[in-house]
Amino acid sequence: MNTPAVPLPPPRVAARRDAARARLACIVPMYNEGSHARAFIEALLAVVAPRFAQVRIVVVNDGSRDNTGAEVAQAVADGLPVFYRALSRNFGKEVALTAGLEAAARFAPDAVLVIDSDFQHPLETVPDMIAHWEAGIDMAYGVQTHREQAESWLLRRAKGAFYRLMGAANAGGRFEIPRNAGDFRLFDRRVLDALNRLPERNRYMKGLYAWVGFSSVAVPFEVLPRLQGLSSFGPMRLMELALDGLTAFSHWPLRLSALIGFVVSGLALLYGGWIVVEWAVVGQEIEGFTTLAAALMFFSGIQLVSIGLLGEYIGRVFVEVKQRPLYVVGEDIEPLAPQEPVPPMPAQAPVQPATEARA
């Protein structure tokens, strides 16, 4: 007996967008970038201003100790479309990005660009991201090419181990943090709203970008030489960031410590049974001091590691329950001559393909 054909629901097709009718907010965290802050703002505007109806550069000064604040404030005074937010001290890049996301929402942008101010993120890649957004992709993220050739052997192995751990922690495949993808990306207003609804204090932005979902596409780019100075992300800061990522998105390390405990307990029982058999059947005399000392040191090490892992999670719970603000704003400077308001880009109905019946 043939069953009647049931039409399948049409796949969701994102509506196309028009940058010429849209507003763009560019989030630019800065830390000791005074020597080239103004030059970067002008270079960024030269790329994005001709493509969007309205552009707002959101500069977040993360406690710089040089003349970054003075340079950006002068850019605002000169009439550039810059919103300047100075944090009261250095809170770290993840928090500075969060401050920028929250500030950008005040301008109701249709799209948001996140980019570093040291010219390592090539501005030539931005038009490709805009094109993907106009085609209906919610997030276009930059993926660094030729990164491994510029890194040491130890750093490559450490990063590989981190991504393998994150992959094991997310064995269900619910979301994936792209390898060699940083903060350089352009995304839709829907992504901005989703990110700003996340309340946690332990911010690992690369994971949060992936966790909120939405359609995304990788845009390859080659990291340019740093214009001046050295990166503030040393080995210890990278280790701290990796630990934040693991503990923020998985309790897999706790499960691993429990699994190790079960395995070691099973081995201890087997070893104890073997000793009893040797004593009862073979008559082997049991010399307990060496065995006892080795076992005690082994089990003590496992216990200390497990307690340390538990302490990491408890410490993060402690940070969350204190409910302190993520950052303190030292100063906000609005653009002196606000641009004429542009009405939000009207929502366009998705293009629905013709449905086909399937038997």
N, C-alpha and C positions, 0 to 999 in steps of 0.2 A: 504494500500500500504506500503510495507516494504521499508524503506530507506536503502541505502547501508551502510555497516559497515565502520566506520571511525577509523583508528588506533589511539590509544592514544599515546601522546609523552611519551617516557620512563622517569621514575624519574631520577633525578640527583643523581649519586652515586659518592662520593668523592674517589679520587685515594688514595691508600695506600702509606705511606711514609716509608723511611728507615733511622732511626736515625744514623746508622753506617756510612752513606754517607752524613750526614747533619751537618750544623753548628748551634750551640746554643749560644745565648747571654743571660746571667743571669743578670737581673737588681736588684741591691741590694741597696736601700736607707739606709743611716746610719746617725744617730744623737746621739752623745755621746755614741758610742759603742766600744770605744777603748779597753776595757778590754777583749773583745772576738772577735774583728774584724778579726784578723789573723786566729783564730781557726775556725771561721765560714767559711771563704773563703776556707780553706783546707778541711773542712768537706763537703762543697758543691761540690768542685772539685772531691772528692773521689766518690761522687754519680753520677755525670753527665759525667765526663771525659771518663770513660770506655764505655759509651753508644753512644757518638757522635764523629764524625771525628775531629771536632774542637770546642773548647769551649772558650768563652771570658766572664769573669766576669766584669760587668760594675758597679763599685761602685760610688755612688753619695753621697758625704759628704755634708749634708744640714746644714752647719754652725756649726759643732760640736765645743764644747768648751774644749774638753779633747784631748787625744792623738790619736783620730781616724785617723786623717790625717797622722800622723807619722807612725802608724801601717800599714795602707794600702800602703803608699809610700814605706815602707820597703818590703812589699810583692811584689810590682812591681820590686823593685831593686833585689830581690832574684830570679827573673825569672818566677814568677807565671803569668799565662795569665790573667792579670787584667788591665783593663783600668780605671784609677782613675780620676774622675771629682769632683773638689771641688767648691761649690758655694760660692760666695763672702760673703754671710750671710745666716741666716736661712730664707727660703722662704716657708716652710711648705711641708708636705709630698706629697700633690697632685702635686705641682710644681716640687719637686725632682723626682717624678716618670716620669713626662713629660721630664725633662732633661735627665733621663736615657733612655727613649724611643728614643729620638732624637740622643743620643750618640750611642745607639745600632744599629741604622740604618746604621751607618758608616761602620759596619763590614758585612753588607748584610747577616744577619743570616737567616736560614731556619725556626727556631723556637725561641721563646723568653720565658724565665721563669722570673716571677716577684715574689720575695720572701723577707720577712723581715730577718734581720740579728740577731734577738734576740733569735733565736732557738725556738720560739713559733710555727712556721710553721714546722711541722715534715718533715725532709728530706726523710723519708720512703715513703711519699706520692708522691714524684716526679716521681718515676718509673711508677706509675699508670697513671699519667698525660701524660708521654711520650708514654705509650701504647695507650692511646686514640688518641693522635696526630698521631701516626703511623697508626692507623686504619682509619684515614681520618677526624677526628673531628678537627675543626679549633681552638676551645678554650676549654680547660679543666680547670674549676675554682673550687677552694676549698670551701666547705661549712662546717662551724663549727658545730660540734655536741656537745651536752651537754653544749651549751653556756648559756642557760637560767638558769641552776642550779648555774652558777658562777656569775650571775648578780643580782643586787638588784631588788626588786619589782618595784621601781619607774623607773629604767632604762628599764626594760622589757616592762612596759606600755608605756613609751615614744617611744621606738623603734617600738612597735606595732602600735602606732598612726602614726608614720612617714611612715611606709610601707602601712598603709591603705590610708593615704593621697596621697602617690605616686601612689597607685593603682587607686584611684579615679581620679587623674590627668591624668592617662593614661587609661581612660575608654575604649578607642578604641582598646586596646590590641595590639598596634603596637610593643611595646617592654616591657619587664618586668625586673626590677632589682631584682635578686634573694635575698631572705632573708638570712641573716647570711653568705653572700658571701663577701669576702674582696678583697684584691689585690693579694692574693696568687693564681697564675694561670699560665698556660703554653698555648701559642697560636702561631698560624702560622704567617709567614711573611706577609700574606695578611692583617691580623688584625693589625699588626704593621704599615703597610703603611697607613691603614685607620685612625688609631689613630693619626698618625703624620700629617695628612691632616686637622685635626680639629683645627681651629684658635683661639677659644675663650680663654679669660683670666680667666674666672670663671670656674675652673677645678673641676669637681666632677667625679673622675675616675671610680667609681663603676657604675655610670650612663653612662659614655662614653663607657665602655666595653660592656654594654648591647645595647647601641644605634647603634653601628656600625654593629650589627647583626652577621652573620655567624653561622655555626653549633656549638653547644656547649653542654657540658655535665657537670654535677655536680660530684665532687669527695669529699666524706665526709672525714673529718679528725677531730681529737680532738686536741684542742689547748693545747700546753705544757706550763708548768710554765715558766714565764719569767726568764731568766738566771740571770739578775742583774738589780737593779733599778726598777723604776716605769714607767708606760706608760705616755707619754707626752700628751695623749688625755684625758683631764679632761672634766667635765660636760659642761663647757662653750665652749670648742673646739668642742665637739660633737654637741652641739646646733648650732654652727656656720656652721658646716659641713652639718647638716640636712637642714638648711636654704639655703645653697648654692645649695644643691640637688634639693629642691623644686623650687627655682627661676630659676635654670639653665635648667630645663626640662619641665616646665609648667607655663602657666599664669593662672592656675586654682585659685590661691588665689585672683587674681584680679577679676575673674568672681564671686567668692564667695562673695567678698565685694559688688559687684554690685547687686548680688542676695539678700543679706541681706538688701541693700538699698531699693530694690523694695518691699520686704516683709514688712519692717518697714513702708514704705510710705503707703502701702495698709492698714496696721493695723491702722495707724494714720487717714486715711480717714474714715475707719469704726467707729473708736472711735469718731471722730468729728461728723459724722452723727448721732450716738447714742446720743450725748450730745444735738444736735439740736432737735431731736425727743423728748427727755425728757423735754426740755424747752418749745417746742411748744404744746405738747399734754398733758403732765403731769403737767406742770407748775413748774418743778424742778428748783430751783435757782442754777446757775452755780457758783461754787467757783473756780476761775481760778488760784489762786496763787500756791497752792500745785501741781495741775496738770501741770501747766506751768513749774514749777521748775523741776519736775521729768522728764517731756518730754525733757526739754532743756538739762539736764545732760545726758539722754539716747542718744539723737541724737548727742550730742557733742562727746561722747565716740565712737560712730560708725564712725563719721567723722575722729577722730584722728586715729583710727585703719586703716581706708581706706587710709588715707594720709600716714601712716607709711608703709603699703604694697606698695603703689605707689612709695614711696621713696626708698624702697629696690630695686625695678626694675630700677628706674632711676639711682641709685647709681651704679648698675652693668652696665648699658649702659654707664655711665660716665667712668668707668674703661675700657670698651671695646674701646671707641672712642679715648682714650689717646694713644693707640697703643704702650704702653711701652712693652719692652720685659718681658717675664714671669720671667726670672731669669738672673743673671749675673754670668758668669763663672770666678772664681778666679784663677783656675789652672786646666790644663789637663795634665795627665802623661800617655804616651803610654807605652805599654809593651816593655821592653828592647830587648827581643828576640822574634819578631813576629813569630808565627807559619807559617809553609808552607801553602800557600793558597790552599784551597780546592775548586774545581769548584762547582758551585751551583748544587743542586740536580736536575736532569732532570725531567721535568714535565712528568707525566705518564697519559696516556689517561684513563678517567674514564671507569670503567667496566659497560657496558650497558646491562641490562637484555633484554631478547627477548621481543619484543612488542607483545601485544595481541589485537586482534580486539574485539571491543565491539559494539553490535548492537544498 
